[in-house]
Amino acid sequence: MHALRSFQHAYAKFTRDDGWAIASHVALSTLTALFPFLIFLTTLAGFIGREEMALSATNLLFDGWPEQIAHPLSREITAVLTQPHGGLLTVSAVLSIYFSSSGVEAMRVALNRAYDARDHRPWWLLRLEAIVFVIIGAASLLVIAFLLVLAPLVWALVDRYAPEFVHHLELLKPATRYGVSTLVLGVGLIGAHTILPAGRPPLPAVAPGILLTLALWLAFGVGFGDYLLHFADNYIVTYAGLASIMMALVFLYALSAIFIFGAELNQTLRREG
């Protein structure tokens, strides 16, 4: 009963803090920041001489998305990423970093509202912190992508000397990749909740909301994917060529609402505790 009451109080606070409207802002900001972020990711990969890792990182980023959304978006993104964008220090790359950081700033606004915090730091310092967040995120994705690129080589080596062992591990391949995607999401959530809001709450204080967000994200991803499997034609009939964008917006809107509710739950538990 106590847990149910906490959830009710968290939702009441969510509505008072205009959670649905802020979720819309976060979803749209995330979608508009996605392409610039991936352009910067590709530029960074080219700078270190590993262009192929950008596509691996992109696939990793979309692993948890429903196929009906991820496939058309990945197709367009691949078309963008295969175009030359110059060196790391070009104007295009700098603008890509800046526009990508707008998505981070939207998340900061949502978290500050949820945690009843007010950030008094100058705007340029906040923007600089968001840019660093983007750069670290891109670099981390490339490192993970590099490890995934190495994985088949290691797998082949083990298969050569211990084929029976590899045979038993084959069943773990899908679970391993799914686990990597979940780990990436978890680390990103920890960074967002502990770095972005004013006051920087400690990890124990934000852990319940992070765990709830992860669980609901995974459940919603599966449920929404199943829904689109049967009713995606409704979007195509209504929105025609914009169907994939509208599906992505609805998907991101729900994920953003869950993300904000997780923070609201953390604040509610902290008050009740």
N, C-alpha and C positions, 0 to 999 in steps of 0.2 A: 504493500500500500504506500509506503514511504517513497519508493521508486516511482510509482505511478503519479503521485502528487508532485514530485520533482519534475517529471515530464510535463505535467499540466502547467506548472508555474513557468517552466522554460518556454513552452509554446505561447503562453500569455505574454511573456516578455518579448518573444520573437515578433508577435503582432504589434506590440507597442513600439518597438524599435523599427517599424516599417520593414520587417524582414523580407516580405515578398517583393517589395519595390527594390530593395538593395540587392536581392538575389537576381533580379532582372538586370540591374546595372553590372553586377559581377559577371553574369553570363555573357552579355553583349561585349563587355570589355575583354573577356577571355577569348571570345571568338575573333574579335578584331586584332588581338595581340598575337594570335596563333601563327599567322603567316609571317609577320615580321620576326617572331622568335625563331621559326624554322629557317628563315633566310639567314639570320645571324648564326644559327647552329651550323648551317652549311658553309658559311664564310669561315667560321672558326675551324671547322674540320679541314677546309682547304688550306688554311694557314699552317696547320700542323702536318699537312700532306696526307690526310686520311679522308678524302672526300666520300668514299663509300660508307664510312661510318655514319654519315648524316642520315642516309636512308634507313640504316639499321636502328638508329636512335628514334627516327620518326615512327617506324613500325612498332617499336617498344612503347612509344607514347600512346599509340592508338590500340594497343593490345586489349585494353579493358573496355573499349567502345563497342556498341552493337555493330555488327557487320554492315547493316543497311546504312549506317551513318559513316563508319570508318572507310568503307571501300570507295564511295564517290569522292570523299574529301581527300583520301590518300592519293587518288588518281590525279586530282588537281594539284595537290601539294607536290607530288613527284614531278609534275610538269614544271612547277615553279623552281623546285630545287635543282633541276637539271640544267637550268639556265645559268650562264656565267654572271656573277655578281661582283666581280672585282676582288681586291684584296681586303684584308681585315680592317684597314684604316680608311676605306672609302666612305663617302658621304652616305651611300646606301646602307652600309653596315651600321654606321653611327645612328641613323634614323631608325633602323630596325631595332636596335637596342632600346632606344628611347620609347618607341611605340609599344614594344614588348613590356616595358616597365609600367605602362598604364594599367595592364591587367593586374600587376602586383599592387599598385596603388588602390585599385578597386577592392581588392581583398583586405587591404589595410583599413579602409573606411568601414567595411563590414565588421571586421574584428574589433575595432575601437568602439563601435556602437554596441556590439554584443557584450564587451567587457566594461562598458560604462567608462571608457578611458578617453582622455583628450590629449592629443599630442601637441606639445608647444614648441617642438623643434622647427627650424625654418624649412620652408617647402623644398629648397634646393638640396638640403641634407636628406630629407625623406626620399626625394627622387633619386639621389645618388645611391642611397641604400637599396632602393628598388632595382636600380641598374646592376649593382653588385649581386643582388639576389638572382637576377636573370643570367648574369655571366656564370655564376657558380652552378646554377641549374643546368645551363647548356653544357658546361664542362663536365658535370657529373654524368649527364646522359651520354656524352661521348665516351667517357671512361667505361660505363656499363656496356655500351654498344661494342666497344673494343674487346671487352671480355667475352661478349656473346659471339663476336667474330672469331675469337681464338677457340671457343668451345668446340666447334667441329674438328679442329686440328687435334685437340687433346683427346676428343672422343675417338678419332681414327687411330691415334697412337695406342689408346687403351684397348681398342678393338683388335688391334694387331697382336697384342701380347696376352690379352685376357678376354677372348670373345664371349665366353660364357657369362662373365661378369657384366659385360655390356648388354647382353641379351636381357638380363634381369632389370637393368636400368632403363631400357627402352620405354617401359611403361611410365617412368617418372619424367620423361621429357616434357609433355604438356604441363604437368603440375609444376615443374621447375620454372618454366617460362612464366606461367601465371603467378608463381610465387615472387619472381623478380619484379613483375609489374606491380604487385601489391606492396612489395618492399619500397619501390620507388615512390608510390603514392604515400606510404606511411612516413617516409623520411621528409617528403615535401610538406606534408601536413604538420609534422613536428616543427620544421623550420618556420612555416607560416605562423603557427600559434605562439611560438616562443620568441620570434624575432620581430615580426611586423607590428603587433599592437604596442601602444605606449605602455611603459612599465615592464614589458617583457615578462609575462607570468612564467613561473617555473614549470618544468615538465610534469611533475605529479599533479599540478593543479589543472592541467589541460588534457591529461591522459584520457579521462572518461569520454570527453567530446570527440577526441581523435579516434578512439576505438569505435565509438558509435558511428562516426562519419564513415570510417572504412567499411564497417559491416553494412550500413545502409547503401553506400555507393555500390558495393559489389552486388547486393541484392537487387537494387534498382537497375543496375546494368543488365543483369540476367532477365529481369522482368520486362524491361522496356525493349530489349532485344527480341524477346518472345512476342511481345505485342506488335512490333514492327514486322515480324515474320508473317503475321496474319493480316495486318491492317496498313502496311506501308503504302498500298495503292491509294488509300484515302488522301494521304499527303500529296501524292503525285497528281491525282485528279484536281485537288484544290489549288496547289501551288506550282504545278508544272515543273519548269526547270529549276525553281527555287526550293524544291521539296527537300533536297539533302541539307540545305542551309537551315530550313525551318525545323527539320528533325534535330539537327545539331543544336539549335537554339533551345528547343524544348528540353533536350537532354541536359544541356549545360545549365539551364534554368533550375531544373530539379536538383542537380548536383550542387549548385550554389546554395539553394535553400537548405539542403541537408548540411552543407558546410557551415552555414551561419547558425543553424539550429544547434549544431554540436558546440559552438562557442557559447551560445545562450545557455545551454545545459551546464557547461563548465561554470559560468558565472552564477547560475542559480544554485548549484551545489556548494559553491564557495560561500554564498550568502547564508545558506541553510546550515552549513557546517560551523 
